[in-house]
Amino acid sequence: MGHSRGKSDSTANSATIRSCAKVGEWEKASQFFSMMPASKVQADSFAFSAAISAHARGGEWYRALCFFGVMLHSKLELAAVLVSVASSACRKGGAWEKASRLLGVMFQNKVESNTITFSNAVSACEKHGEWGKSLGLLTAMVQRKVVSDTILYSALVSTCEKAAQWEMAMQLSSMMTQRGLQFGTIALSAAISACE
């Protein structure tokens, strides 16, 4: 009976934290999360995901990663969605090195890689003109047989455009066409701009 109550308390706290995240109240989300141990409520992966998301939405990427680190050291199983939420925080904060390291954490923990996490890492690289690192991420995606999409390729083309790598931008544009991906406005604008 006590076990099911603890689970329902954790679910209620997760829902409260998620509600805080939706309205951008990362401080309140953090407060609710920190009250869980005192209430003898075990934080589950949903609570961690909600806390990471709240901090990501609030622009607090470093705090989001702190929650991710605490979750890694807990006995909870790491899920791709948690890594995706943490990498989204890194993308928003432009922390490309951290976003890339999160992919390493996925690989190390044998969590299935996904397009979202790779796209977040590439987008974080884009903000800092790290076109070489972006291409390395594309190579890792191909090796791990992760499906790429228009968003990912748009970020890659944009990264090359910002780094004045017009030839690579054109190659990536060609790869998009070969893979049957549609050019979005971002990819098309970046490809044209790379040639100017």
NUGU-776103 format. One record per residue: x, y, z of N, C-alpha, C, CB in turn; chain; residue in one letter. Coordinates in steps of 0.02 Angstrom, whole numbers, padded with zeros to 5 digits. Glycine has a CB too. Layout:
REM NUGU-776103
ATOM       nx       ny       nz      cax      cay      caz       cx       cy       cz      cbx      cby      cbz   kette   rest
ATOM        X        Y        Z        X        Y        Z        X        Y        Z        X        Y        Z       A      A
...
REM end
This chain:
REM NUGU-776103
ATOM       nx       ny       nz      cax      cay      caz       cx       cy       cz      cbx      cby      cbz   kette   rest
ATOM    00041   -00060    00000    00000    00000    00000    00043    00062    00000   -00047    00000    00060       A      M
ATOM    00095    00064    00045    00139    00122    00048    00177    00133   -00016    00188    00114    00105       A      G
ATOM    00195    00078   -00050    00232    00083   -00113    00190    00117   -00166    00254    00013   -00137       A      H
ATOM    00126    00099   -00171    00083    00130   -00221    00069    00203   -00205    00017    00092   -00228       A      S
ATOM    00067    00219   -00140    00057    00289   -00120    00118    00330   -00140    00045    00295   -00044       A      R
ATOM    00179    00302   -00129    00240    00337   -00148    00242    00349   -00222    00301    00297   -00126       A      G
ATOM    00220    00300   -00261    00219    00306   -00333    00169    00360   -00355    00201    00239   -00366       A      K
ATOM    00111    00362   -00322    00062    00413   -00340    00086    00483   -00319   -00007    00397   -00308       A      S
ATOM    00121    00487   -00262    00150    00551   -00241    00202    00575   -00291    00181    00545   -00170       A      D
ATOM    00243    00528   -00315    00293    00546   -00365    00261    00570   -00429    00339    00486   -00379       A      S
ATOM    00207    00536   -00450    00171    00555   -00510    00140    00625   -00502    00116    00504   -00526       A      T
ATOM    00112    00638   -00444    00083    00704   -00430    00136    00759   -00431    00046    00705   -00362       A      A
ATOM    00194    00744   -00400    00248    00793   -00400    00274    00805   -00471    00306    00770   -00355       A      N
ATOM    00280    00751   -00510    00303    00758   -00579    00255    00802   -00619    00309    00689   -00613       A      S
ATOM    00190    00792   -00608    00140    00833   -00643    00145    00906   -00623    00069    00806   -00629       A      A
ATOM    00157    00918   -00559    00164    00987   -00534    00226    01019   -00565    00168    00988   -00457       A      T
ATOM    00281    00982   -00566    00343    01008   -00595    00334    01022   -00669    00402    00958   -00584       A      I
ATOM    00300    00976   -00703    00287    00985   -00775    00243    01047   -00787    00253    00922   -00805       A      R
ATOM    00195    01058   -00744    00152    01118   -00750    00194    01181   -00742    00096    01117   -00697       A      S
ATOM    00241    01180   -00695    00286    01237   -00686    00327    01249   -00749    00332    01226   -00625       A      C
ATOM    00350    01194   -00779    00390    01199   -00840    00351    01232   -00896    00413    01130   -00862       A      A
ATOM    00287    01214   -00903    00246    01240   -00957    00237    01315   -00953    00178    01207   -00957       A      K
ATOM    00238    01343   -00893    00229    01415   -00885    00295    01451   -00871    00179    01429   -00830       A      V
ATOM    00351    01415   -00880    00417    01446   -00872    00438    01461   -00801    00418    01509   -00910       A      G
ATOM    00410    01426   -00753    00427    01437   -00682    00479    01386   -00659    00364    01432   -00639       A      E
ATOM    00541    01392   -00683    00592    01343   -00666    00610    01345   -00591    00654    01355   -00707       A      W
ATOM    00605    01405   -00560    00621    01410   -00489    00572    01369   -00448    00620    01483   -00466       A      E
ATOM    00507    01374   -00464    00456    01336   -00428    00464    01261   -00441    00385    01359   -00448       A      K
ATOM    00481    01244   -00503    00492    01173   -00520    00549    01145   -00478    00507    01165   -00595       A      A
ATOM    00601    01184   -00472    00659    01164   -00432    00640    01156   -00358    00716    01215   -00439       A      S
ATOM    00599    01201   -00336    00576    01200   -00266    00534    01136   -00252    00534    01263   -00250       A      Q
ATOM    00488    01121   -00297    00447    01060   -00289    00491    00997   -00290    00393    01056   -00344       A      F
ATOM    00539    00998   -00336    00583    00940   -00342    00624    00931   -00278    00631    00947   -00403       A      F
ATOM    00650    00985   -00251    00692    00981   -00191    00652    00961   -00129    00726    01048   -00179       A      S
ATOM    00586    00970   -00130    00544    00951   -00073    00528    00876   -00074    00479    00991   -00074       A      M
ATOM    00541    00842   -00129    00523    00771   -00134    00557    00727   -00081    00541    00746   -00203       A      M
ATOM    00623    00732   -00071    00654    00689   -00021    00628    00700    00050    00730    00699   -00021       A      P
ATOM    00615    00763    00068    00589    00778    00135    00519    00748    00144    00586    00854    00146       A      A
ATOM    00483    00741    00089    00416    00711    00091    00419    00635    00083    00372    00741    00037       A      S
ATOM    00481    00608    00083    00493    00536    00074    00465    00511    00007    00461    00497    00132       A      K
ATOM    00468    00554   -00043    00446    00536   -00110    00507    00526   -00154    00398    00591   -00140       A      V
ATOM    00512    00468   -00184    00568    00451   -00228    00559    00484   -00296    00576    00374   -00235       A      Q
ATOM    00608    00522   -00318    00604    00553   -00385    00611    00498   -00437    00658    00608   -00394       A      A
ATOM    00566    00497   -00485    00570    00449   -00539    00593    00485   -00603    00502    00413   -00551       A      D
ATOM    00598    00447   -00657    00623    00477   -00719    00576    00532   -00745    00631    00423   -00773       A      S
ATOM    00511    00527   -00729    00464    00579   -00750    00478    00645   -00713    00391    00556   -00738       A      F
ATOM    00493    00639   -00648    00509    00699   -00609    00573    00731   -00634    00516    00681   -00534       A      A
ATOM    00623    00690   -00649    00686    00717   -00675    00675    00749   -00743    00739    00662   -00680       A      F
ATOM    00637    00716   -00786    00623    00743   -00853    00588    00810   -00848    00581    00693   -00893       A      S
ATOM    00539    00814   -00803    00502    00877   -00794    00547    00932   -00767    00443    00866   -00746       A      A
ATOM    00591    00915   -00720    00637    00965   -00692    00687    00989   -00744    00674    00936   -00631       A      A
ATOM    00714    00942   -00783    00761    00960   -00836    00727    01005   -00887    00790    00896   -00870       A      I
ATOM    00666    00986   -00906    00627    01025   -00955    00612    01095   -00928    00562    00989   -00971       A      S
ATOM    00594    01100   -00865    00578    01166   -00836    00639    01212   -00839    00555    01158   -00763       A      A
ATOM    00697    01185   -00823    00757    01226   -00824    00779    01242   -00895    00814    01190   -00787       A      H
ATOM    00768    01195   -00941    00784    01208   -01011    00741    01265   -01038    00774    01145   -01054       A      A
ATOM    00676    01263   -01023    00630    01315   -01046    00646    01382   -01015    00558    01296   -01031       A      R
ATOM    00673    01380   -00955    00690    01442   -00920    00759    01469   -00939    00688    01431   -00846       A      G
ATOM    00793    01436   -00987    00859    01459   -01008    00914    01441   -00959    00858    01533   -01018       A      G
ATOM    00899    01396   -00914    00947    01375   -00863    00979    01308   -00882    00912    01369   -00793       A      E
ATOM    01016    01308   -00937    01044    01246   -00963    01092    01213   -00914    01079    01258   -01029       A      W
ATOM    01130    01253   -00878    01178    01224   -00830    01141    01187   -00774    01223    01279   -00801       A      Y
ATOM    01087    01217   -00749    01048    01185   -00697    01013    01122   -00724    00995    01233   -00668       A      R
ATOM    00991    01125   -00786    00960    01066   -00817    01010    01009   -00819    00936    01083   -00890       A      A
ATOM    01073    01025   -00835    01124    00973   -00837    01141    00948   -00767    01187    01000   -00870       A      L
ATOM    01135    00990   -00717    01145    00968   -00648    01093    00915   -00630    01142    01028   -00598       A      C
ATOM    01030    00927   -00647    00978    00878   -00634    00992    00813   -00673    00909    00905   -00654       A      F
ATOM    01016    00821   -00734    01033    00763   -00775    01089    00723   -00741    01054    00785   -00846       A      F
ATOM    01139    00758   -00715    01195    00725   -00681    01171    00687   -00619    01248    00775   -00662       A      G
ATOM    01128    00718   -00581    01101    00685   -00521    01062    00622   -00542    01055    00733   -00480       A      V
ATOM    01023    00628   -00595    00984    00571   -00619    01030    00515   -00642    00938    00592   -00676       A      M
ATOM    01086    00532   -00674    01134    00481   -00697    01162    00441   -00638    01190    00514   -00736       A      L
ATOM    01172    00475   -00582    01201    00441   -00524    01149    00405   -00481    01238    00492   -00481       A      H
ATOM    01085    00412   -00499    01033    00376   -00464    01028    00306   -00495    00963    00414   -00468       A      S
ATOM    00984    00267   -00470    00975    00199   -00495    00925    00196   -00553    00951    00153   -00439       A      K
ATOM    00903    00254   -00576    00853    00256   -00629    00884    00238   -00696    00820    00325   -00633       A      L
ATOM    00844    00208   -00738    00867    00190   -00805    00866    00252   -00850    00823    00134   -00836       A      E
ATOM    00920    00261   -00886    00925    00318   -00931    00884    00305   -00994    00999    00332   -00949       A      L
ATOM    00843    00353   -01012    00801    00347   -01072    00820    00401   -01122    00726    00352   -01054       A      A
ATOM    00809    00386   -01185    00826    00433   -01239    00791    00500   -01230    00808    00403   -01307       A      A
ATOM    00730    00499   -01205    00692    00561   -01196    00728    00607   -01146    00620    00546   -01172       A      V
ATOM    00757    00579   -01094    00793    00620   -01045    00854    00653   -01076    00815    00578   -00985       A      L
ATOM    00890    00616   -01117    00949    00644   -01150    00927    00697   -01200    00990    00588   -01186       A      V
ATOM    00871    00685   -01234    00845    00734   -01282    00826    00799   -01248    00785    00706   -01319       A      S
ATOM    00794    00794   -01190    00774    00854   -01153    00836    00892   -01130    00729    00836   -01093       A      V
ATOM    00886    00856   -01104    00948    00888   -01081    00986    00919   -01140    00993    00837   -01045       A      A
ATOM    00987    00885   -01197    01022    00912   -01255    00986    00973   -01283    01030    00859   -01310       A      S
ATOM    00920    00975   -01275    00882    01033   -01295    00902    01094   -01253    00806    01020   -01289       A      S
ATOM    00913    01082   -01189    00936    01137   -01145    01003    01163   -01169    00940    01113   -01072       A      A
ATOM    01048    01117   -01188    01114    01137   -01213    01108    01176   -01278    01158    01075   -01223       A      C
ATOM    01063    01153   -01321    01052    01188   -01385    01030    01259   -01373    01000    01151   -01428       A      R
ATOM    00982    01267   -01329    00956    01333   -01314    01009    01378   -01283    00896    01329   -01268       A      K
ATOM    01054    01348   -01245    01108    01386   -01213    01170    01392   -01256    01125    01355   -01148       A      G
ATOM    01169    01360   -01315    01228    01363   -01359    01287    01323   -01332    01248    01434   -01370       A      G
ATOM    01275    01276   -01288    01328    01237   -01257    01342    01175   -01300    01309    01216   -01183       A      A
ATOM    01374    01185   -01357    01384    01131   -01405    01427    01075   -01378    01415    01159   -01468       A      W
ATOM    01477    01091   -01338    01520    01038   -01311    01481    00992   -01264    01580    01069   -01273       A      E
ATOM    01439    01022   -01223    01397    00983   -01177    01347    00941   -01216    01360    01029   -01127       A      K
ATOM    01317    00970   -01267    01269    00932   -01308    01302    00872   -01340    01237    00978   -01363       A      A
ATOM    01364    00881   -01364    01401    00825   -01394    01418    00772   -01342    01466    00851   -01427       A      S
ATOM    01435    00795   -01282    01451    00747   -01229    01390    00705   -01209    01478    00784   -01167       A      R
ATOM    01332    00736   -01213    01271    00698   -01197    01261    00640   -01245    01209    00744   -01199       A      L
ATOM    01281    00649   -01308    01278    00594   -01355    01325    00538   -01332    01297    00617   -01427       A      L
ATOM    01383    00557   -01308    01430    00508   -01281    01401    00470   -01222    01494    00542   -01259       A      G
ATOM    01363    00505   -01180    01330    00473   -01123    01279    00422   -01149    01295    00525   -01078       A      V
ATOM    01243    00439   -01202    01195    00393   -01232    01231    00330   -01256    01158    00426   -01291       A      M
ATOM    01286    00340   -01293    01323    00283   -01320    01350    00239   -01264    01380    00307   -01366       A      F
ATOM    01379    00271   -01214    01409    00236   -01157    01358    00194   -01119    01443    00286   -01110       A      Q
ATOM    01298    00221   -01112    01245    00186   -01074    01200    00143   -01119    01203    00236   -01037       A      N
ATOM    01222    00135   -01181    01185    00094   -01229    01112    00114   -01237    01189    00021   -01208       A      K
ATOM    01101    00180   -01235    01034    00207   -01247    01029    00219   -01323    01021    00274   -01206       A      V
ATOM    00973    00199   -01351    00965    00206   -01424    00968    00280   -01443    00898    00175   -01446       A      E
ATOM    01011    00295   -01491    01019    00364   -01515    00956    00384   -01554    01082    00371   -01560       A      S
ATOM    00943    00450   -01555    00885    00473   -01593    00901    00538   -01630    00825    00482   -01548       A      N
ATOM    00860    00552   -01679    00869    00612   -01721    00867    00676   -01680    00816    00613   -01776       A      T
ATOM    00823    00679   -01631    00814    00740   -01592    00878    00758   -01555    00757    00731   -01541       A      I
ATOM    00909    00710   -01523    00970    00724   -01485    01026    00746   -01532    00992    00662   -01445       A      T
ATOM    01033    00713   -01589    01084    00734   -01637    01068    00803   -01664    01088    00683   -01695       A      F
ATOM    01005    00817   -01680    00986    00883   -01705    01000    00938   -01655    00911    00884   -01724       A      S
ATOM    00988    00924   -01591    01003    00973   -01539    01078    00987   -01536    00979    00948   -01471       A      N
ATOM    01118    00935   -01541    01191    00944   -01539    01215    00984   -01601    01227    00876   -01536       A      A
ATOM    01188    00967   -01659    01207    01003   -01720    01186    01077   -01716    01175    00969   -01783       A      V
ATOM    01126    01089   -01691    01102    01158   -01684    01144    01198   -01635    01029    01158   -01662       A      S
ATOM    01166    01165   -01581    01210    01199   -01534    01277    01216   -01567    01222    01155   -01471       A      A
ATOM    01302    01170   -01609    01364    01183   -01647    01354    01240   -01695    01386    01119   -01685       A      C
ATOM    01295    01244   -01725    01279    01297   -01773    01288    01366   -01741    01207    01288   -01799       A      E
ATOM    01265    01373   -01679    01269    01438   -01646    01341    01462   -01637    01235    01434   -01578       A      K
ATOM    01388    01415   -01637    01458    01433   -01627    01501    01421   -01688    01486    01395   -01568       A      H
ATOM    01469    01407   -01745    01507    01398   -01807    01551    01337   -01807    01548    01459   -01820       A      G
ATOM    01534    01287   -01768    01574    01226   -01763    01554    01177   -01818    01566    01193   -01693       A      E
ATOM    01567    01196   -01880    01546    01156   -01937    01581    01088   -01939    01559    01194   -02000       A      W
ATOM    01644    01085   -01920    01681    01021   -01920    01650    00972   -01871    01754    01033   -01903       A      G
ATOM    01633    00997   -01813    01602    00954   -01762    01533    00931   -01786    01596    00992   -01694       A      K
ATOM    01497    00976   -01820    01431    00958   -01847    01436    00900   -01896    01398    01018   -01880       A      S
ATOM    01486    00904   -01939    01496    00850   -01988    01516    00785   -01954    01549    00870   -02040       A      L
ATOM    01554    00791   -01900    01571    00731   -01861    01509    00699   -01831    01620    00748   -01805       A      G
ATOM    01462    00741   -01810    01399    00715   -01783    01358    00679   -01837    01357    00772   -01752       A      L
ATOM    01360    00707   -01898    01325    00675   -01954    01356    00606   -01967    01329    00719   -02018       A      L
ATOM    01421    00602   -01966    01456    00538   -01975    01435    00488   -01921    01533    00548   -01974       A      T
ATOM    01432    00511   -01859    01411    00467   -01804    01340    00443   -01814    01418    00503   -01736       A      A
ATOM    01297    00487   -01840    01227    00467   -01854    01224    00412   -01905    01186    00528   -01878       A      M
ATOM    01263    00420   -01958    01263    00370   -02012    01289    00304   -01985    01307    00394   -02072       A      V
ATOM    01343    00306   -01945    01371    00245   -01917    01321    00209   -01871    01434    00261   -01877       A      Q
ATOM    01281    00247   -01836    01233    00218   -01789    01164    00207   -01821    01225    00263   -01728       A      R
ATOM    01161    00220   -01886    01099    00209   -01924    01040    00248   -01896    01082    00136   -01925       A      K
ATOM    01053    00310   -01874    01000    00354   -01850    00973    00392   -01911    01027    00404   -01795       A      V
ATOM    00908    00393   -01918    00876    00426   -01975    00885    00502   -01969    00801    00406   -01979       A      V
ATOM    00906    00533   -02023    00913    00606   -02023    00850    00636   -02053    00976    00628   -02064       A      S
ATOM    00841    00701   -02039    00781    00734   -02064    00799    00804   -02090    00727    00739   -02009       A      D
ATOM    00749    00839   -02115    00758    00905   -02143    00786    00954   -02092    00692    00932   -02171       A      T
ATOM    00762    00949   -02030    00786    00995   -01977    00860    00987   -01966    00748    00982   -01911       A      I
ATOM    00883    00925   -01962    00954    00912   -01951    00996    00939   -02009    00967    00837   -01943       A      L
ATOM    00976    00922   -02070    01014    00946   -02129    01012    01022   -02135    00988    00913   -02193       A      Y
ATOM    00956    01052   -02118    00952    01125   -02120    01002    01156   -02072    00880    01149   -02103       A      S
ATOM    01007    01127   -02013    01056    01152   -01964    01127    01142   -01989    01046    01117   -01896       A      A
ATOM    01140    01085   -02021    01207    01072   -02049    01225    01122   -02104    01211    01000   -02077       A      L
ATOM    01178    01133   -02150    01190    01182   -02204    01201    01251   -02175    01130    01182   -02254       A      V
ATOM    01160    01270   -02127    01166    01335   -02095    01233    01343   -02059    01108    01346   -02045       A      S
ATOM    01255    01290   -02026    01320    01291   -01991    01376    01304   -02042    01333    01225   -01954       A      T
ATOM    01374    01269   -02098    01426    01279   -02149    01422    01348   -02180    01419    01225   -02204       A      C
ATOM    01362    01373   -02189    01353    01440   -02217    01384    01492   -02171    01277    01455   -02228       A      E
ATOM    01371    01486   -02106    01398    01534   -02057    01474    01531   -02053    01368    01522   -01989       A      K
ATOM    01502    01473   -02068    01575    01465   -02065    01607    01477   -02134    01593    01395   -02039       A      A
ATOM    01568    01503   -02182    01592    01517   -02250    01618    01454   -02284    01647    01571   -02248       A      A
ATOM    01586    01398   -02272    01605    01334   -02303    01553    01318   -02357    01609    01277   -02250       A      Q
ATOM    01553    01359   -02411    01501    01354   -02461    01502    01287   -02497    01509    01410   -02510       A      W
ATOM    01563    01259   -02509    01566    01195   -02545    01532    01139   -02504    01639    01176   -02559       A      E
ATOM    01545    01139   -02439    01514    01089   -02395    01438    01100   -02391    01546    01090   -02324       A      M
ATOM    01418    01164   -02389    01346    01180   -02387    01312    01152   -02450    01335    01256   -02382       A      A
ATOM    01346    01158   -02507    01318    01132   -02569    01315    01055   -02569    01359    01156   -02629       A      M
ATOM    01368    01024   -02542    01368    00950   -02537    01311    00926   -02493    01435    00926   -02509       A      Q
ATOM    01301    00959   -02437    01247    00940   -02392    01179    00950   -02424    01251    00980   -02326       A      L
ATOM    01172    01004   -02463    01110    01017   -02499    01097    00960   -02549    01113    01085   -02536       A      S
ATOM    01150    00938   -02582    01144    00883   -02629    01124    00819   -02593    01211    00873   -02667       A      S
ATOM    01153    00808   -02535    01136    00748   -02495    01063    00749   -02474    01181    00744   -02432       A      M
ATOM    01037    00809   -02458    00966    00815   -02440    00923    00790   -02498    00948    00888   -02423       A      M
ATOM    00940    00813   -02558    00901    00794   -02617    00906    00719   -02629    00926    00832   -02679       A      T
ATOM    00966    00691   -02622    00976    00619   -02632    00935    00577   -02582    01050    00601   -02626       A      Q
ATOM    00927    00603   -02522    00890    00567   -02470    00814    00581   -02474    00917    00587   -02401       A      R
ATOM    00794    00621   -02522    00724    00636   -02530    00696    00684   -02479    00685    00572   -02528       A      G
ATOM    00740    00722   -02447    00719    00771   -02397    00700    00836   -02432    00774    00782   -02344       A      L
ATOM    00649    00868   -02408    00627    00931   -02437    00667    00989   -02409    00552    00942   -02425       A      Q
ATOM    00683    01036   -02453    00717    01096   -02431    00667    01141   -02395    00748    01134   -02491       A      F
ATOM    00682    01157   -02333    00642    01205   -02297    00671    01274   -02310    00641    01190   -02221       A      G
ATOM    00638    01325   -02286    00661    01394   -02295    00731    01404   -02266    00613    01442   -02262       A      T
ATOM    00745    01374   -02208    00810    01383   -02176    00866    01355   -02219    00811    01350   -02107       A      I
ATOM    00858    01293   -02242    00909    01260   -02282    00919    01297   -02348    00891    01187   -02296       A      A
ATOM    00865    01317   -02380    00869    01352   -02444    00903    01420   -02435    00799    01361   -02474       A      L
ATOM    00884    01457   -02385    00915    01523   -02372    00989    01515   -02356    00880    01559   -02314       A      S
ATOM    01006    01465   -02315    01076    01454   -02297    01117    01433   -02358    01082    01401   -02243       A      A
ATOM    01090    01390   -02400    01126    01368   -02460    01139    01426   -02506    01086    01313   -02497       A      A
ATOM    01089    01468   -02517    01097    01527   -02560    01147    01576   -02530    01029    01563   -02572       A      I
ATOM    01141    01588   -02466    01186    01634   -02431    01258    01609   -02432    01163    01644   -02360       A      S
ATOM    01268    01544   -02428    01336    01515   -02429    01371    01530   -02494    01333    01440   -02417       A      A
ATOM    01334    01538   -02549    01363    01551   -02614    01378    01624   -02627    01317    01525   -02667       A      C
ATOM    01353    01668   -02585    01363    01740   -02597    01433    01762   -02580    01313    01780   -02557       A      E
REM end
